[in-house]
Amino acid sequence: MATPRSLAALATEVRAFLGDDRPDAVGTTVAGVLDQATGTVLTSANLPWLTGTNPAAALSAALGIPAVAVHDGNAAATAEAVLGAGRGHHDLFVLALGTGIAGAHIVGGELRRGAHGAAGEIGHTGPGTGRLCSCGRHGCLESSIGGAQLAARWSESRSPAGSSDGTRISNPAGSPPPGATDSPAGSPAGSPSGGARAVVEAAERGDPAAVTLLDEATTALSHGLLNVIALVDPGLIVVGGGLSEARRWIVDPAVAKVSRNATFHHVPPIVPAALGVWAGAWGATLAARDTLG
């Protein structure tokens, strides 16, 4: 199913999916920063049309049932903490690797949202120099390891007329729909979704350009993980999202680089997510359940 481009289209997809079923409530994830008090999307780098909308209110009106919207990374993190790889752990950080890079810190079962609901946006941290990110800033982690940007860099390396590092590419041909942090159902096990998959497949064939590109991407990811460890000192890091399926080429090299480069850091166990591409959906379901008390 293609990513809906409006809330009306989303409501239509949900109605078609539900058929004759009528749930008590519905939850949806949002690739953007939410105002927790009003439910309004303050900003969405990968789905700009969402900015200023109220997904929960729109879905509730269209479906006639209570609805709730949850940040996609927070939804996946909550699900992994309650039902998945983080179950039973007091302090954990969940990282979702996909088109966007989302993170969330959970302590004692409580999601740390930050003063403005924007905590955990690790994908938009970085040195401030390098490729232009979808958020408009240079050098973000997402511009190195995000699925859409990874696919774009691979496409550029294949073409003599490719874009320069200053070109902003929000949705290169063949990449996953913007905003998707997980691979769609049906993606081959052990490989990321969409255009980023081509990089991994080329590396598997021994293509030196693909191997070099993934080495650069995993180096950036390792720096991001070390930043998380230095800032919040989690007891466990859970890594999920569509890109995490390529453990041999993405997750394992990044974890090895973390171990090699750690100095004062107490490196916690870094484990794969347990809920796969459905983590966000489970998190939205938990949020919808909570609206019913």
Summary of the structure (lengths in Angstrom):
residues: 293
radius of gyration: 18.4
end to end distance: 31.8
largest distance: 57.7
contacts: 1064
relative contact order: 0.16
helix: 42%
strand: 14%
